[in-house]
Amino acid sequence: MKSETHPTYMPIVFRDLASGTTFLTRSTVTSQKTIEWEDGNTYPVIDVEISSESHPFYTGKQRIMDSAGRVEKFKNRYKGFGN
């Protein structure tokens, strides 16, 4: 295998701006901003707009579309056309 073909993974904190939750993980992205983590070490921090803590799919707060009602409205509106 060639050396230096894979990027270097470094510890980094992702901060969800919507919920305020922070995650310490490894990534290839870097940042000039830093944050002091719970273990006392300082890590680079990336601010994200949405994560699994605030996304409606993962929180269960998503809207359910009433597709059956919409189909019935369409059929009623255009009943008699084209027959």
ZADOBA-204246 format. One line per 10 residues: for each residue z, x, y of C-alpha. Coordinates in nm, 2 decimals, padded with zeros to 4 digits, always signed. Layout:
<pts>
Z:X:Y  ...
</pts>
This chain:
<pts>
+00.00:+00.00:+00.00  -00.07:+00.11:+00.35  +00.24:+00.20:+00.56  +00.30:+00.02:+00.88  +00.09:-00.29:+00.80  +00.37:-00.54:+00.82  +00.55:-00.62:+01.15  +00.91:-00.53:+01.20  +01.15:-00.82:+01.17  +01.45:-00.80:+01.40
+01.75:-01.03:+01.45  +01.69:-01.28:+01.73  +01.86:-01.60:+01.86  +01.66:-01.91:+01.92  +01.82:-02.16:+02.17  +01.71:-02.52:+02.16  +01.70:-02.64:+02.52  +01.71:-03.01:+02.43  +02.03:-03.00:+02.21  +02.19:-02.67:+02.32
+02.20:-02.55:+01.95  +02.15:-02.18:+01.88  +02.01:-02.02:+01.56  +02.04:-01.65:+01.46  +01.75:-01.55:+01.25  +01.49:-01.27:+01.20  +01.16:-01.28:+01.37  +00.88:-01.05:+01.50  +00.90:-01.20:+01.85  +01.09:-01.02:+02.12
+01.25:-01.11:+02.45  +01.39:-00.94:+02.76  +01.67:-01.20:+02.78  +01.98:-01.14:+02.57  +02.28:-01.34:+02.46  +02.61:-01.24:+02.31  +02.64:-01.39:+01.96  +02.96:-01.51:+01.78  +02.99:-01.18:+01.60  +03.02:-00.99:+01.93
+02.68:-00.83:+01.91  +02.41:-00.88:+02.17  +02.07:-01.02:+02.06  +01.74:-01.11:+02.23  +01.72:-01.49:+02.29  +01.41:-01.71:+02.29  +01.44:-02.06:+02.45  +01.25:-02.33:+02.27  +01.19:-02.69:+02.39  +01.25:-02.85:+02.05
+01.38:-02.75:+01.71  +01.50:-02.92:+01.39  +01.82:-03.01:+01.57  +01.64:-03.22:+01.84  +01.31:-03.32:+01.68  +01.29:-03.70:+01.60  +01.16:-03.64:+01.25  +01.46:-03.44:+01.15  +01.73:-03.63:+01.34  +01.61:-03.97:+01.21
+01.56:-04.12:+01.56  +01.18:-04.16:+01.53  +01.01:-04.49:+01.61  +00.87:-04.69:+01.33  +00.53:-04.83:+01.41  +00.47:-05.20:+01.32  +00.12:-05.15:+01.17  +00.12:-05.48:+00.98  +00.18:-05.67:+01.30  -00.08:-05.48:+01.49
-00.34:-05.55:+01.22  -00.26:-05.92:+01.23  -00.29:-05.93:+01.61  -00.63:-05.76:+01.58  -00.75:-06.01:+01.31  -00.63:-06.31:+01.52  -00.80:-06.18:+01.83  -01.14:-06.13:+01.67  -01.13:-06.42:+01.43  -01.47:-06.59:+01.42
-01.67:-06.29:+01.56  -01.94:-06.16:+01.32  -01.90:-06.43:+01.05
</pts>
